[in-house]
């Protein structure tokens, strides 16, 4: 049985991110409309990034290495609330997520990806992976993570990783 929850309700958006409807995940999004997806890269203080290896039961890219956490924004959620929920559900990581953590909105054919970058002091053993969604998590150096992420097809995740790291470095320089 797939790990994806096809009975989830999504808000449907226009290109300007205005809610124009609601639908179940199992139904295709009509042309000119979008659903929202969130993704995060979690970095430790040593500059390594946490990646998750997707469950073999996932509909898309089973077994592939992926961002630290991510998923669909449910009906009525903000992107920040959805990102916080996905980090809690998939990793057991409860951190406040703010608009400042979001470094990019990227439109695609029928979804818009919201990208986040966060830091933690957690080691791999501190995380509690949601085994229905992912097999395991591991920290990687940035070059090793970029190699792992070139296998994903929809987004250039290795490029997003570079932007996430730059976003964090800019935030550190401004603090």
Secondary structure by P-SEA (a helix, b strand, c coil): cccccccbbbbbbcccccccccccccccccccbbbbbbbbbbbccccbbbbbbbccccccccccccccbbbbbcccccaaaaaaaaaaacccccccccccccccccccccbbbbbbbbbccccccccccccccccbbbbbcaaaaaaaaccccccaaaaaaaaaaaaaaaaaaac
